[in-house]
Each structure stands twice: as structure tokens, then as C-alpha cells.
Amino acid sequence: MFNPGAGGFPVQVNTDTFPALPTEQPFTYAAVPQVYGTATSPQPGISPQVQQWFQAVDRDHSGKINWQELQSALVNAQGQNFSETACRLMIGMFDRDKSGSIDITEFSQLYIYITQWLSVFRNYDRDQSGNIEEAELTQAFQQMGFRFTPQFIRFLIERSDPKTHNRMSVDQFIVVCVQIQRFTEAFRSRDLNQQGQITIQFEDFLNVALSCSV
């Protein structure tokens, strides 16, 4: 998943799984697996290995890493660098001062975040192909507690993979899960009766769409 030749991180995947929320109640909001190490929970101390990886990825030696530098270090199973969308998303989640780049402390948190997402991805990639196909994605969302239709699952894959329309790489999977979680949280905050239905004004709808999209 990572490209050592381009200063990428060695893969050290935490094999812990993340339980889905129960769905026995009349209506329970599903949730994507929880991954930790967010920008709001700084990690005490930075290991020498993380410092070494940071220096390798920080190609201009600025003491900061932007999305382009991150992209050059991350490679999916198809031998392609992570998408611009995925890299911008991940940098943005840990960029506390909104400078467009992250320092070594934020980078150490991002590394934990990525390795945990790799663990989640590998758990759902049943055939270990490095991709998630339609049946695997359906099972993944069912385990998370979502009950999406086959048409919607197919739409997610086709939207993520416009070339072959039949698979989703790890970076595409991360983007889709983060987007769905953001929309779920926005929807839930407006669903005052927790019934899975809301009435929304057009301007509020636009606000949700623009705020939650990557």
C-alpha cells in the first residue's frame, strides 16, 4: 500500500477489527468503523521511525508536508498513487491551522489514522485482491450497520472507479467511508426524533452537501 521507493511508510497494520453498531432497535444509525489518532487527540511523543518517515516524505525540507508530498508516498494495490481527493481529505483532517500542510506531530497522527484504515480495508477485502468489489462492499456496509440497495452500492463503485466500474481501491474506500460518515452525522443532527427521516430546507440541504463533500 505504501511506496518505500518514494519515501513511503512501511506497512504496520493493526489487525484489530472495529465492531458495527447494533441494529435490533426500530431505527439505529449505522457508523463507519472508528479510527483514532485525530487532530484533536495529540499523541504523546513521536517515535524515531515516524521522524525518519516524515523527513523522507518532506521532500522540500520545509518541516511541513502538503498533499502533493503525501500523494507521492502513498501507492494502492494497483501501483497507482493515492488520488488527489484522498490526499487532500487526509491532510485537511489533521491540518489544525488550515495552512494546507501538516507538521510532524500532525503527521504522526495521520500515520496512525492511515494504518488503522488499512486494517479496516483488509478486513473487508475478503479475497485479499487489494480491491473491494461490489459483493465485498455490500458486506462491509452491512457489517457497519448500513442497509444500502444494490443500485446504490453499484453507484458508489462506478463513481469511485470510472474506468472499470467494478472495484474500489483503498484510497477510494477511505474517501467514500468518510463522506458517508459526514453525511450521516449531518442527517442525524437534523433527525430530532431519530426516525431516519427529515424535512430540510433547500438552503440547508446545500449547506450540508457543500460542507460534507470532499
C-alpha positions in Angstrom: 0.0 0.0 0.0 2.9 2.3 0.7 5.7 3.1 -1.7 9.1 2.8 0.1 10.9 3.8 -3.0 9.2 7.2 -2.8 9.7 7.7 0.8 6.6 5.9 1.8 5.8 4.3 5.2 6.4 0.7 5.9 3.1 -1.1 6.4 2.5 -1.9 10.0 -1.2 -2.8 10.1 -3.1 -3.1 13.4 -5.3 -6.2 12.8 -7.9 -5.1 15.3 -11.4 -5.0 13.9 -14.0 -2.3 14.6 -17.5 -3.5 15.7 -20.6 -2.1 14.0 -23.4 -0.6 15.9 -26.3 -2.9 16.8 -29.4 -2.7 14.5 -32.0 -4.5 16.6 -33.8 -1.3 17.5 -36.5 0.1 15.3 -34.1 2.6 13.9 -30.4 2.9 14.7 -27.9 5.0 12.9 -25.1 3.0 11.3 -21.5 4.1 11.6 -18.3 3.6 9.7 -15.5 2.0 11.8 -14.0 4.4 14.2 -10.4 5.2 13.5 -8.4 7.1 16.1 -5.5 9.5 16.3 -7.4 12.5 15.1 -6.0 16.1 15.2 -8.0 16.7 18.4 -6.2 13.9 20.3 -2.4 14.5 20.1 -0.2 11.5 20.6 2.4 11.8 23.4 5.9 11.6 21.9 7.0 10.8 18.3 9.0 7.7 17.6 12.3 8.0 15.8 10.8 5.9 12.9 8.0 8.4 12.4 10.5 11.2 12.4 12.5 9.3 9.7 9.5 8.7 7.6 8.4 12.4 7.9 11.8 13.6 6.7 11.7 11.2 3.8 8.2 12.4 2.7 9.1 16.1 3.4 10.9 16.4 0.1 11.5 20.2 0.2 12.7 20.0 3.8 10.2 22.7 4.9 9.2 20.9 8.1 5.7 20.6 6.6 4.0 18.0 4.3 1.4 19.0 1.8 -1.0 16.8 -0.1 1.4 16.5 -3.1 4.2 15.2 -0.9 1.8 12.8 0.8 0.5 11.6 -2.6 4.0 10.8 -3.8 4.5 8.4 -0.8 1.2 6.5 -1.0 0.5 3.8 -3.5 -2.5 1.5 -3.7 -2.6 -2.1 -4.8 -2.9 -1.1 -8.5 0.5 0.6 -8.3 -1.1 4.0 -8.6 -0.6 6.9 -6.2 -3.5 7.8 -3.9 -5.9 10.2 -5.6 -5.7 13.9 -5.1 -9.1 13.8 -3.4 -7.9 11.3 -0.8 -4.7 13.1 0.0 -6.4 16.5 0.3 -9.0 14.9 2.5 -6.5 13.3 4.9 -4.3 16.4 5.1 -7.3 18.6 5.7 -8.5 16.3 8.6 -5.2 16.9 10.5 -4.3 20.4 9.4 -5.3 22.3 12.6 -4.2 25.7 11.4 -5.7 25.3 7.9 -2.3 26.1 6.3 -2.7 23.3 3.7 0.1 21.3 5.2 0.9 19.3 8.4 3.8 19.3 10.8 5.4 16.2 12.3 3.0 16.0 15.2 0.0 16.1 12.9 1.8 13.6 10.6 2.3 11.1 13.4 -1.5 11.2 14.0 -2.1 10.9 10.2 0.1 7.8 10.1 -1.9 6.1 12.8 -5.1 7.0 11.0 -3.9 5.5 7.7 -2.6 2.3 9.2 -5.9 1.8 11.0 -7.9 2.4 7.8 -5.6 -0.2 6.1 -6.6 -2.7 8.8 -10.3 -2.0 8.1 -9.9 -2.3 4.4 -8.0 -5.6 4.6 -10.8 -6.9 6.9 -13.4 -6.3 4.2 -11.2 -7.3 1.3 -12.1 -10.9 1.6 -10.1 -12.3 -1.3 -7.1 -10.1 -0.5 -7.0 -8.7 -4.0 -6.2 -5.2 -2.9 -9.6 -4.1 -4.1 -13.1 -4.2 -2.8 -15.7 -5.4 -5.3 -19.4 -5.0 -5.2 -20.2 -8.1 -3.0 -17.4 -7.2 -0.6 -18.5 -3.6 -0.3 -22.1 -4.7 0.3 -20.9 -6.9 3.2 -18.7 -4.1 4.5 -21.6 -1.7 4.8 -23.9 -4.3 6.2 -21.4 -5.0 9.0 -21.2 -1.3 9.6 -25.0 -1.3 10.0 -25.9 0.3 6.7 -28.6 -1.3 4.5 -27.9 0.1 1.1 -29.6 -1.1 -2.0 -27.6 -2.9 -4.7 -28.2 0.0 -7.0 -26.6 2.4 -4.5 -23.6 0.2 -3.9 -23.1 0.0 -7.7 -23.3 3.7 -7.9 -20.6 4.2 -5.2 -18.3 1.8 -7.1 -18.9 3.4 -10.5 -18.4 6.8 -9.1 -15.1 5.8 -7.5 -13.9 3.8 -10.4 -15.0 5.4 -13.7 -12.7 3.2 -15.8 -13.7 -0.4 -15.0 -16.8 0.3 -12.8 -16.2 -2.9 -10.8 -13.8 -2.3 -7.9 -12.7 0.2 -5.3 -9.2 0.8 -4.1 -8.1 1.6 -0.6 -7.9 5.3 -1.1 -11.3 5.4 -2.8 -12.7 3.3 0.1 -11.4 5.8 2.6 -12.9 8.7 0.8 -16.3 7.1 0.4 -16.5 6.0 4.1 -15.5 9.4 5.4 -18.1 11.1 3.1 -20.8 8.7 4.2 -20.0 9.3 7.9 -20.0 13.1 7.4 -23.5 12.9 5.7 -24.8 10.5 8.4 -23.7 12.9 11.2 -25.3 15.9 9.4 -28.5 13.9 8.8 -28.7 12.6 12.3 -28.2 16.1 13.8 -31.4 17.2 12.0 -33.4 14.0 12.7 -34.7 15.2 16.1 -37.0 12.1 16.5 -34.3 9.6 15.4 -36.6 8.0 12.9 -34.4 8.1 9.8 -36.5 10.9 8.2 -36.0 14.7 8.0 -37.6 17.7 6.3 -34.9 20.0 5.1 -35.0 23.5 3.5 -33.2 23.8 0.2 -30.5 26.2 1.6 -29.8 23.9 4.5 -29.5 21.0 2.0 -26.9 22.9 0.1 -25.1 23.7 3.3 -24.9 20.0 4.2 -23.9 19.0 0.7 -21.1 21.6 0.4 -19.8 21.0 3.9 -19.7 17.2 3.8 -18.4 16.7 0.3 -14.6 16.4 -0.2 
